[in-house]
Amino acid sequence: MLSQPINVTFDIGGGRMVTIETGRLARQAHGSVTVRQGKCILLATVVANKEPKEGQDFFPLVVDYMEKFAAAGRIPGSFFKREGKLSDYEVLISRLIDRALRPLFPEDYFCDVQVLVTLVSSDPEVMPDSLACLAASAALAVSDIPIKEIISEVRIGRVDGKFIVNPSRSELAKADMDFMIGATDKNLMMVEGEASECSEEDLVKALEIAHDAIRIQIKAQEELREKAGVKGKREYTKPPHNEELQQKVIEFAKDRIYQISRSTPVKNERSEAYDKLKEELVASLGEEVEEDVVKLAKKYFEDLKWEVVRNMILDDRVRLDGRDLTTVRPLNMEVDVLPSPHGSALFTRGETQSLTTVTLGTPLDELLVESAATSEYSKFILHYNFPPFSTGEVKMMRAPGRREVGHGNLAMRSLKQMMPGNEYPYTVRIVSDILESNGSSSMATVCAGSLALMDAGVPIPKHVGGVAMGLITRASDGKYAILTDILGDEDHLGDMDFKVTGTREGICGIQMDIKIDGLSMETMREALAQARIGRLHILDAMYECIAEARPEVKPHAPRMEKLFIDKEFIGAVIGPQGKIIQEIQRETGTTINIEEVGNYGEVSIFSPAKEGLEKAVAWVKGITAMPEVGAVYEATVKGIKEFGAFVEFLPGKQGLLHISEISWKRLESMEGVLKEGDKVKVKLIGIDHKTGKFKLSRKVLMQKPEGRRPEGNATPKE
C-alpha cells in the first residue's frame, strides 16, 4: 500500500494554485516530487551516488528535461513512434534548470548527481518550463543530497504594460517581455529571456517582481521539506588536502603567475607560459614523487592562478590583456565577404571571430518546432557552430551540444526582435561559424548576424549588438569589479557571465549565469548600466560598417513575392488536380506555395530569376483578376470558328471575338484573318449577366475609317 502523500499548495497570483507533492511517485529515488498547475503535471526525481568516482576532481551534474507526447494525448511523429533524444526545446529547458541549480552544491562535492524532470500531463495554457526548476529544486529539498540553499524559478511576462508571473500560453503570445529568472531567497542566480527593446529599469522591475514570487515558492518548498521530516543532509567524502604541498606551490609559483598575468596579453602565449611554469613546478617536486601528489600539485597551481588573477584585477584594476575594466576589445568588421551566400559578415572582437552567413529560402524551408503541447513553424532560423580549432584544440566533431544550442537560441531570440513580420515572404537562416574564440562568441554571433542580415537586404530597421559582462568579487573585504567584454579566461575565473543584447533604444536579450551565491539588485543595476555603454560602443562601429539594410536582395539571391487573394480563387489558381499551379511552375521555373489564412489565400511565389517571378505573379494576378468592362487586354487566340475567334484575355477566362468585332472592314470569313496562338489586343465591351459570357472587340481599338457609318453593338450570334 502506498504511503500517504504529503503536499503543499500555494497561489502564484490571480487565484492560480500550484501543488507540490511527495511520497506518491518514484519513491526509490533519493528525492521525488510532482508539481501541478491546472492539468499540467511535472515529475521531478533526483539521485546521487554516495561516493565520488576515483580521481574525480569536478562536479558531475546531469539535468534532463523531457516531455512525454502522451502527456498531451499525442503519438510521436518519428519512425519508431517513441521519444528519442532530447529536442532543442528540451535541451534549452534542461539548461535553464542546470544553470540555476549548479551553484547551490558545495564546491568540494564531486559525487554524480542526476536530476530528471518529466512532463507527464500537459495543459494547453500552462507553460511547463515555468515550473520545471521549481520541481527540480523541490526534489532536492526533500532529499538528503547536500545543497547550500533552496532555489526556484519563474517566468515574467509583460502584457499591455502589466507584469504577469508565469503567464499563460495565450498571454505570453502578446507579451513584449519574456524572462526566466532563478533566485534564492536573497540573491539572483540566473536570468534568460527576450524583450522588444525594454529599458534597463524595466528589466530591474521585472526581476524584483520575479524575486517576490520566487520567495513564495521557496517558502512552500521549506514547508514541504518540514512536513516530509527531512532533518539534515548526508555526509560526503571530501577531496584530499595537503597543506605542506599547497604552501610549496604558493612559494614556487605565486609571483611568477602574477608576472605572466601582467605581462602576457596574448591568449596562446599566456597559456603556454602558464603550462611551462606548471611543468617546472612538477619537476621541482622530484623524480620519485607519486602521481597523486603531482595531480594535487597541479590542482593547487590552478587554484593559485585563479586567486592571483582575480586579486590582480581587483587590486590593480588591470585585466589579463592589459585593458581597464570598461574597455571593449578592438573591433573589426566587414560585410559581403563571401560571394555566393545571400548575405555575409565577418566580425572580429579581440581574439573572438564569427563568420556568419544569411540564406534566403521559401516557405517550404520553414522549421518545424515541436513540443508535447504545440507544433509550430518558424521562418527564422539561427545555427551556431563552435569547431574545436577556434580554441586551438583537437576534438571529435559531433552533433551540436547543449552549449551550441543555448548560444544559438540567445542570438536567435535577440535578432528576432528586429525581423519583419509574417508579411515578409522569405524563410531566413543565419549560420554563425566561430573561427576564433576568446570569450563572448555568442555576442559576436549577434553582431555578425545583424550585419549579415542588412547585407542580405533583409529589412531589419536597426542593428542589434551584444556584449558579455563579468564579475569578480572578494568576500574578505567586499571588493568587486564589473568587467566589460570578458575574455574566455575571465569567464572561467570570474563569478558571473552576463550577456546583454539590444539596440540603441533598448534591451533585446539577456543571459546571466552566477557561479557564486547570488547577485544583489544593486550590482545588477550597475552591471546593466556598464553593459549599455559597451553595447552602444559596439553598435556605433556596426553602423559605420553598414548603416541600413540594402534596398533589395542581391542579384544572385532568389526572388520572392507574396500575394493575398480572395479565398474563392484558391481553387482556380490550383486548378483540377493541381494542373494550373503545376503549369505555372513549369512554365516560369518558380515554386509556389498557397495557404488558406482566414478569408484569404496567401500565395508565396519563389524564383531564382527576376523574369520568372514577374511572369508567375502576372499569371496568378490574371487568374484572380475580375474582368472590367472597358479594360484592354492582351489576348491569345485559342480557337477559330466561322463566326469569329475564341480568345483567352485573362488566365482561365475566355470570350468570343465576333467576326464583326475584328475589323471595321466587313469580313466574309475567318480564313487568313487569325490563327490559333496569335496575340491580339482586345477591349472588354460587355458582359452578359445572364450567361456570364464576355463580349470583346478588336476594332474599337483601331482608327475608324472616315465616312463609315457606326455599326450597332448587337449581341453576336454563334
C-alpha positions in Angstrom: 0.0 0.0 0.0 1.3 3.4 -0.9 2.3 5.8 1.8 0.2 8.8 2.4 1.4 11.6 0.1 2.5 14.9 1.5 1.7 18.2 -0.3 1.8 21.9 -0.1 -0.4 24.3 -2.2 0.2 28.0 -2.9 -1.2 30.8 -5.1 1.2 32.2 -7.8 -1.2 35.0 -8.5 -4.7 35.6 -9.8 -6.1 32.5 -7.9 -3.9 30.1 -9.9 -3.0 27.4 -7.5 0.2 25.2 -7.6 0.6 22.0 -5.6 3.9 20.3 -4.8 3.5 16.7 -3.7 5.9 14.0 -2.5 5.6 10.4 -1.2 3.3 9.0 -4.0 5.5 8.5 -7.1 9.1 7.3 -7.7 9.8 6.6 -4.0 13.1 4.8 -4.7 14.7 8.0 -6.0 16.6 9.9 -3.3 14.1 12.8 -3.8 10.9 13.0 -5.9 8.0 15.4 -6.3 5.2 16.2 -8.6 4.3 19.9 -9.3 0.8 20.6 -10.6 -0.9 23.6 -12.0 -4.2 23.0 -13.8 -3.8 19.9 -15.9 -0.1 20.4 -16.1 1.9 17.9 -14.0 5.7 17.5 -13.8 7.5 14.7 -12.1 11.0 15.5 -10.8 13.4 13.0 -9.4 17.0 13.3 -8.1 19.5 10.6 -7.4 23.1 11.0 -6.2 25.9 8.5 -5.7 27.1 8.0 -2.2 30.8 8.4 -3.1 32.7 10.2 -5.9 34.4 8.2 -8.6 38.1 7.6 -8.0 40.1 10.5 -9.1 37.1 12.7 -9.7 38.0 16.4 -9.5 34.9 18.1 -10.8 31.1 18.1 -10.0 29.3 15.8 -12.5 25.7 17.2 -12.5 23.3 15.9 -15.2 20.0 17.7 -15.7 17.5 16.4 -18.3 14.0 17.8 -19.0 11.8 15.5 -21.1 8.3 15.8 -22.5 6.1 12.7 -23.0 3.9 13.1 -26.0 1.3 11.0 -24.2 1.1 14.0 -21.8 -0.8 15.9 -24.5 -2.6 12.9 -25.9 -0.3 12.7 -28.9 1.8 10.0 -30.6 5.3 10.9 -31.6 5.8 11.6 -35.3 9.1 9.7 -35.6 9.5 6.4 -37.5 9.8 4.5 -34.2 6.8 6.2 -32.6 8.6 6.8 -29.4 10.5 9.6 -27.8 14.2 9.8 -28.9 17.0 12.1 -27.9 16.1 15.5 -26.4 14.8 18.1 -28.8 16.4 21.6 -28.8 13.4 22.8 -26.8 14.0 20.2 -24.1 17.8 21.0 -24.1 17.1 24.7 -23.6 14.8 24.0 -20.6 17.4 21.5 -19.2 20.0 24.3 -19.4 17.7 26.7 -17.5 17.4 24.2 -14.7 21.0 23.2 -14.7 22.4 26.8 -14.6 20.2 27.7 -11.6 21.0 24.5 -9.6 24.7 24.1 -10.2 25.9 27.0 -7.9 23.9 25.5 -5.0 26.1 22.5 -4.4 29.2 22.7 -2.2 32.5 23.4 -4.1 34.1 20.2 -2.8 31.1 17.9 -3.7 32.1 15.6 -6.5 29.5 12.8 -6.4 27.5 12.1 -9.6 24.0 13.8 -9.4 21.2 13.2 -11.9 18.1 15.4 -12.0 15.3 14.3 -14.3 12.2 16.4 -14.8 9.4 14.9 -16.9 6.2 16.4 -18.2 3.6 13.6 -17.6 0.4 15.7 -18.2 0.1 18.8 -20.3 -2.2 21.8 -20.1 -2.6 23.8 -23.3 -2.5 27.1 -21.3 0.2 26.3 -18.7 3.8 26.7 -19.7 5.7 23.7 -18.1 9.1 25.4 -18.4 8.0 27.9 -15.8 7.5 25.1 -13.2 10.4 22.8 -14.2 13.1 24.4 -11.9 10.6 24.6 -9.0 10.1 20.8 -9.4 13.8 20.1 -9.6 14.6 22.2 -6.5 11.7 20.7 -4.5 13.0 17.2 -5.3 16.5 18.2 -3.9 14.8 19.9 -0.9 13.1 16.6 0.2 16.2 14.6 -0.4 19.3 14.2 1.8 21.6 15.4 -1.1 23.7 18.3 0.2 22.7 21.7 -1.2 23.5 25.1 0.4 20.1 26.7 -0.4 16.7 26.2 -1.9 16.1 27.9 -5.2 13.2 28.5 -7.6 12.4 29.9 -11.0 9.6 31.9 -12.5 8.7 33.5 -15.9 7.9 37.2 -16.0 5.9 38.5 -19.0 4.7 42.0 -19.7 1.4 42.2 -21.5 -0.1 45.7 -22.2 2.3 47.2 -19.7 1.3 44.8 -16.9 3.9 42.3 -15.4 2.5 38.8 -15.0 4.1 35.9 -13.1 4.1 32.7 -15.1 1.8 34.0 -17.8 -0.4 31.5 -19.8 0.5 30.5 -23.3 -2.2 32.9 -24.7 -0.8 35.8 -22.5 2.7 35.1 -23.5 1.9 35.3 -27.2 1.0 39.0 -26.6 4.0 39.8 -24.3 6.7 42.3 -25.2 9.0 41.0 -22.4 9.6 37.3 -21.6 12.2 36.5 -19.0 13.0 33.4 -16.9 14.5 34.3 -13.5 16.1 31.9 -11.0 16.9 33.0 -7.4 17.5 32.0 -3.8 15.7 33.8 -1.0 18.3 36.5 -1.1 20.0 36.7 -4.5 19.5 36.3 -8.2 21.2 33.3 -9.7 20.1 33.1 -13.4 18.3 35.3 -15.9 17.4 34.5 -19.5 14.9 36.0 -21.9 14.0 38.4 -24.6 12.3 41.8 -24.9 11.1 44.2 -27.5 13.7 46.9 -26.7 12.9 47.3 -23.0 14.8 49.7 -20.8 17.3 48.7 -18.1 14.9 49.9 -15.4 12.0 47.9 -16.8 14.2 44.8 -16.6 15.1 45.5 -13.0 11.4 46.0 -12.2 10.7 42.6 -13.7 13.4 41.0 -11.7 12.1 42.5 -8.4 8.6 41.1 -9.1 10.0 37.7 -10.0 12.1 37.6 -6.8 9.0 38.3 -4.7 7.2 35.4 -6.4 10.2 33.1 -6.0 10.3 33.7 -2.3 6.7 32.3 -2.0 7.8 29.2 -3.9 10.9 28.8 -1.6 8.7 29.1 1.4 6.4 26.3 0.0 9.4 24.0 -0.5 10.6 24.6 3.0 7.2 23.7 4.3 7.1 20.6 2.2 10.6 19.6 3.5 9.5 20.1 7.1 6.3 18.0 6.5 8.4 15.2 4.9 10.6 15.1 8.0 13.9 15.8 6.3 16.3 16.7 9.2 19.6 17.2 7.5 21.9 16.4 4.6 24.2 13.4 4.1 27.9 13.5 4.8 30.2 13.1 1.9 33.8 12.3 1.2 35.8 15.4 0.6 38.8 15.6 -1.7 42.3 15.1 -0.2 44.2 18.1 1.1 48.0 18.6 1.7 48.7 21.8 3.4 52.5 21.5 3.1 52.3 20.8 -0.7 49.9 23.7 -1.2 52.4 26.1 0.6 55.2 24.8 -1.7 53.1 25.6 -4.8 52.4 29.1 -3.5 56.0 29.8 -2.7 57.2 28.5 -6.1 54.6 29.9 -8.4 52.7 32.9 -7.0 54.9 35.7 -8.0 55.6 34.2 -11.4 51.9 33.7 -12.1 51.4 37.3 -11.4 54.2 38.4 -13.7 52.8 36.2 -16.6 49.3 37.6 -16.0 50.5 41.2 -16.0 52.9 41.0 -19.0 51.4 38.5 -21.5 48.3 39.9 -23.2 48.0 37.3 -26.0 45.9 34.3 -25.0 48.1 31.5 -26.6 51.3 33.0 -25.3 49.9 33.3 -21.8 48.6 29.8 -21.9 52.0 28.4 -23.0 53.7 30.4 -20.2 51.3 29.0 -17.6 51.9 25.5 -18.9 55.7 25.9 -18.8 55.5 27.2 -15.3 53.4 24.2 -14.3 55.9 21.8 -15.8 58.7 23.5 -13.8 56.6 23.1 -10.7 56.1 19.4 -11.2 59.9 19.0 -11.9 60.7 20.8 -8.7 58.8 18.1 -6.7 61.4 15.5 -7.7 61.5 12.4 -9.9 60.1 9.9 -7.3 57.0 11.8 -6.5 53.7 9.9 -6.6 51.2 10.5 -9.3 48.5 11.5 -6.8 50.9 14.2 -5.4 51.5 15.5 -9.0 47.8 15.7 -9.6 47.2 17.5 -6.3 50.0 20.0 -7.1 48.5 20.8 -10.5 45.2 21.4 -8.8 46.8 23.8 -6.3 48.5 25.5 -9.2 45.2 26.2 -10.9 43.6 27.3 -7.6 46.5 29.7 -7.1 46.2 31.1 -10.7 42.5 31.7 -10.1 43.3 33.6 -6.9 46.2 35.6 -8.3 44.4 36.7 -11.4 41.3 37.7 -9.5 43.4 39.7 -7.0 45.3 41.4 -9.8 42.0 42.6 -11.4 40.6 43.7 -8.1 43.6 45.5 -6.8 45.4 46.7 -9.9 42.2 47.3 -11.9 44.1 45.7 -14.9 43.0 42.7 -16.8 44.9 39.8 -18.5 45.1 41.5 -21.9 46.1 44.9 -20.4 42.7 46.6 -20.6 40.9 48.5 -17.9 37.6 47.3 -16.6 35.3 49.0 -19.1 37.1 49.0 -22.4 35.8 46.9 -25.3 38.5 44.9 -27.2 39.5 46.2 -30.7 36.7 45.8 -33.3 37.0 44.9 -36.9 34.0 44.1 -39.1 33.1 43.8 -42.8 30.2 42.6 -44.9 29.8 40.9 -48.3 32.9 38.8 -47.6 31.6 35.7 -49.4 30.4 35.9 -53.0 27.9 33.1 -53.0 25.8 33.4 -49.8 22.9 35.8 -50.0 24.4 37.8 -47.1 27.7 37.5 -45.1 29.7 39.3 -42.4 33.0 38.8 -40.6 33.0 40.2 -37.1 36.2 40.2 -35.0 36.5 41.5 -31.5 39.9 40.9 -30.0 40.6 37.2 -30.3 37.0 36.2 -31.0 35.8 36.0 -34.6 32.5 34.9 -36.2 32.0 34.3 -39.9 28.2 34.5 -40.4 26.0 33.8 -43.5 22.4 34.5 -44.3 20.4 32.3 -46.7 17.0 33.2 -48.1 14.6 30.4 -48.7 10.9 29.6 -49.4 8.1 28.9 -47.0 8.8 25.2 -47.7 12.1 25.7 -45.8 10.3 26.7 -42.6 11.5 24.9 -39.4 9.0 22.7 -37.6 9.4 23.2 -33.8 7.6 20.6 -31.8 6.8 20.1 -28.1 4.3 17.8 -26.5 1.7 20.6 -26.4 2.4 22.5 -29.6 3.7 22.2 -33.2 4.8 25.5 -34.8 6.6 26.6 -37.9 9.4 29.2 -37.7 10.5 31.3 -40.7 13.6 32.5 -38.8 16.4 30.0 -38.1 19.8 30.6 -36.4 22.5 27.9 -36.0 25.7 28.5 -34.0 28.8 26.3 -34.6 31.8 26.1 -32.4 34.5 24.0 -34.1 37.5 22.8 -31.9 40.1 24.8 -34.0 38.5 28.0 -32.7 40.3 27.4 -29.4 43.3 25.6 -30.9 42.1 22.2 -29.7 41.7 18.8 -31.3 38.3 17.2 -30.6 35.9 14.9 -32.3 33.3 16.7 -34.4 29.9 15.6 -33.1 26.3 16.9 -33.3 25.7 20.3 -31.7 26.0 20.1 -27.9 23.9 21.9 -25.3 26.3 24.9 -25.4 25.8 25.4 -29.1 22.0 25.1 -28.8 21.9 27.6 -25.9 24.2 30.2 -27.5 22.3 29.9 -30.8 19.0 30.4 -29.1 20.1 33.5 -27.3 21.3 35.0 -30.6 18.2 34.0 -32.4 15.8 35.5 -29.8 17.8 38.7 -29.8 17.8 39.2 -33.6 14.2 38.0 -33.9 13.1 41.3 -32.3 14.1 43.3 -35.4 12.9 40.8 -38.0 10.0 41.7 -40.3 6.6 40.3 -39.7 4.7 37.4 -41.3 4.2 39.5 -44.5 7.9 39.0 -45.3 7.9 36.2 -47.8 11.3 34.6 -47.1 12.4 32.0 -44.7 15.7 33.3 -43.3 18.5 31.1 -42.0 21.6 32.5 -40.2 24.7 30.3 -39.6 27.5 31.6 -37.3 30.8 29.7 -37.5 33.1 30.7 -34.7 36.6 30.8 -36.2 38.4 32.1 -33.1 37.2 32.2 -29.6 38.4 34.0 -26.5 35.2 34.9 -24.8 31.7 36.2 -25.9 31.4 34.2 -29.1 27.6 34.3 -28.7 27.7 38.1 -28.7 29.9 38.0 -31.8 27.2 35.9 -33.4 24.6 38.5 -32.6 26.7 41.3 -34.1 27.7 39.4 -37.1 24.2 38.2 -37.6 22.8 41.7 -37.6 25.5 42.8 -40.1 24.8 39.9 -42.4 21.0 40.5 -42.4 21.5 44.0 -43.6 24.0 42.8 -46.2 21.4 40.3 -47.5 18.7 43.0 -47.9 16.5 41.7 -45.1 14.6 44.8 -44.0 15.6 45.0 -40.3 15.1 48.6 -39.1 18.0 48.7 -36.6 21.2 46.9 -35.7 21.3 44.5 -32.7 24.6 44.3 -30.8 25.7 42.4 -27.7 28.3 42.5 -25.0 29.3 40.0 -22.3 29.9 41.3 -18.8 31.8 39.6 -16.0 32.1 40.0 -12.2 34.9 39.3 -9.7 34.2 39.5 -6.0 36.3 39.1 -2.8 34.5 38.1 0.3 37.2 39.1 2.7 36.9 42.8 2.0 33.7 43.1 -0.1 35.7 44.4 -3.1 34.3 43.7 -6.6 34.9 44.5 -10.2 32.4 44.5 -13.1 34.2 43.7 -16.4 33.0 44.7 -19.9 33.6 42.4 -22.8 35.1 39.4 -20.9 37.8 37.1 -22.1 37.5 33.3 -22.0 39.8 33.2 -19.0 37.8 35.9 -17.2 34.7 33.8 -17.8 36.4 30.8 -16.3 38.0 32.7 -13.4 35.1 35.1 -12.7 31.9 34.8 -10.8 29.4 35.9 -13.5 28.8 35.6 -17.2 26.2 38.2 -18.1 25.3 38.7 -21.7 23.2 41.7 -22.8 22.0 42.3 -26.4 20.0 45.2 -27.8 19.6 48.2 -30.0 20.5 51.8 -29.2 17.0 52.1 -27.8 16.7 49.1 -25.5 17.4 45.5 -24.5 16.5 42.6 -26.8 18.0 39.6 -25.0 19.6 38.6 -21.7 21.5 35.5 -20.4 23.1 35.6 -17.0 24.8 32.8 -15.0 26.1 33.2 -11.5 28.8 31.0 -10.0 28.6 32.4 -6.5 25.8 32.7 -4.1 23.7 35.2 -6.0 23.8 38.7 -7.2 22.2 41.7 -5.5 19.9 44.1 -7.3 22.3 47.0 -6.8 25.1 45.1 -8.5 22.6 44.1 -11.3 21.8 47.8 -11.9 25.5 48.7 -12.1 26.2 45.8 -14.5 23.3 46.8 -16.8 24.4 50.4 -16.9 28.0 49.4 -17.8 26.7 46.9 -20.3 24.7 49.7 -22.1 27.8 51.8 -22.6 29.7 48.8 -24.0 26.8 47.9 -26.3 26.5 51.4 -27.7 30.2 51.5 -28.5 29.9 48.3 -30.5 26.7 49.5 -32.2 28.4 52.7 -33.3 31.1 50.6 -35.1 28.4 48.4 -36.7 26.6 51.4 -38.2 29.9 52.6 -39.6 30.3 49.3 -41.3 26.7 49.2 -42.8 24.2 51.8 -41.8 21.0 50.2 -43.1 19.7 47.2 -44.9 20.3 47.0 -48.7 17.3 48.2 -50.6 16.9 44.9 -52.3 18.3 41.4 -52.2 21.5 40.6 -54.1 21.3 39.7 -57.9 22.1 36.1 -57.2 19.6 35.8 -54.3 16.2 34.2 -55.0 13.3 36.4 -55.7 10.1 36.1 -53.8 6.8 37.8 -53.7 3.7 37.2 -51.6 0.2 37.8 -52.9 -3.1 37.8 -51.0 -6.1 36.6 -53.0 -9.8 36.1 -52.1 -10.4 32.7 -50.7 -12.8 31.8 -53.6 -9.9 32.0 -56.1 -7.6 29.4 -54.3 -9.2 26.6 -56.3 -8.8 28.5 -59.6 -5.1 29.0 -59.0 -4.5 25.4 -58.1 -6.8 24.0 -60.8 -8.3 20.5 -61.1 -5.8 18.0 -59.6 -3.3 20.8 -59.4 -2.9 21.2 -63.1 -2.9 25.0 -63.2 -0.4 25.6 -60.5 1.9 22.9 -61.9 1.7 24.5 -65.3 2.6 27.9 -63.8 5.6 26.5 -62.0 6.7 24.5 -65.1 6.4 27.5 -67.5 8.0 30.1 -65.2 10.6 28.0 -63.2 9.1 29.1 -59.9 8.0 27.4 -56.7 4.5 28.4 -55.5 3.0 27.8 -52.1 -0.6 28.5 -51.2 -2.1 28.6 -47.7 -5.6 29.5 -46.6 -5.4 32.2 -43.9 -8.8 33.4 -42.7 -10.8 34.7 -45.7 -7.7 35.0 -47.9 -5.3 32.8 -49.8 -1.7 33.6 -49.1 0.3 32.9 -52.3 4.1 32.8 -52.0 6.0 32.8 -55.3 9.7 31.9 -55.2 12.0 32.2 -58.2 15.8 32.1 -58.8 15.3 34.7 -61.6 13.5 38.0 -61.7 11.9 37.4 -65.0 10.3 34.1 -63.9 8.9 35.8 -60.8 7.3 38.6 -62.7 5.7 36.1 -65.2 4.3 33.9 -62.4 3.0 37.0 -60.5 1.2 38.3 -63.6 -0.2 34.8 -64.2 -1.7 34.5 -60.7 -3.0 38.0 -60.8 -4.6 37.3 -64.1 -6.4 34.2 -62.7 -7.6 36.1 -59.7 -8.4 39.3 -61.5 -12.1 40.4 -62.1 -12.6 41.4 -65.7 -13.5 45.1 -66.1 -15.7 46.4 -68.8 -13.7 49.0 -70.8 -10.4 47.4 -69.9 -7.9 46.5 -72.7 -6.2 43.1 -72.6 -3.5 41.2 -74.5 -5.4 38.1 -75.6 -4.3 34.7 -77.1 -6.4 33.1 -79.9 -7.5 29.6 -78.6 -9.8 28.6 -81.4 -11.2 29.6 -84.7 -14.9 29.3 -85.8 -16.6 30.6 -88.9 -18.3 33.3 -86.8 -15.2 34.5 -85.0 -12.4 33.5 -82.6 -12.3 32.4 -79.0 -9.6 34.2 -77.2 -8.1 34.0 -73.6 -7.8 37.6 -72.3 -7.0 36.6 -68.7 -5.7 33.3 -67.4 -8.6 30.9 -67.4 -11.0 33.5 -68.8 -12.1 33.3 -72.5 -14.5 35.3 -74.6 -15.8 35.5 -78.2 -14.2 37.9 -80.5 -17.0 38.0 -83.1 -16.1 38.3 -86.8 -17.9 41.7 -86.8 -15.7 43.0 -84.0 -12.4 42.1 -85.6 -12.2 44.9 -88.1 -14.1 47.9 -89.4 -13.9 46.2 -92.7 -16.7 43.7 -93.3 -15.2 40.1 -93.2 -16.9 37.3 -95.2 -14.9 34.5 -93.4 -12.2 33.9 -90.8 -9.8 32.4 -93.4 -6.4 34.1 -93.3 -7.5 36.6 -90.6 -6.4 35.0 -87.4 -5.0 31.6 -86.4 -4.5 29.8 -83.1 -1.7 31.2 -80.9 -1.9 34.7 -82.4 -1.6 37.6 -79.9 -4.3 40.3 -80.3 -5.3 43.3 -78.2 -9.0 43.4 -77.3 -11.3 45.5 -75.3 -14.0 44.1 -73.0 -17.2 45.9 -74.2 -19.7 44.0 -72.2 -20.7 41.0 -70.0 -23.9 39.1 -70.5 -25.2 39.0 -66.9 -27.5 36.0 -67.7 -24.8 33.8 -69.2 -21.7 35.4 -67.9 -20.2 35.5 -71.4 -17.7 38.2 -72.2 -18.1 40.4 -75.3 -14.8 41.5 -76.8 -13.9 43.9 -79.6 -10.7 44.5 -81.5 -12.0 47.1 -83.9 -12.8 49.7 -81.3 -9.1 49.9 -80.7 -8.5 50.7 -84.4 -8.9 54.0 -86.1 -12.4 54.2 -87.6 -12.3 54.9 -91.4 -13.7 58.3 -92.4 -17.2 58.4 -93.6 -18.1 55.0 -92.2 -21.4 54.8 -90.5 -21.2 53.4 -87.0 -22.4 49.8 -86.6 -24.6 48.7 -83.8 -23.4 46.5 -80.9 -26.0 43.8 -81.3 -25.3 40.6 -79.4 -23.5 38.4 -81.9 -25.0 35.0 -82.7 -22.9 31.9 -82.9 
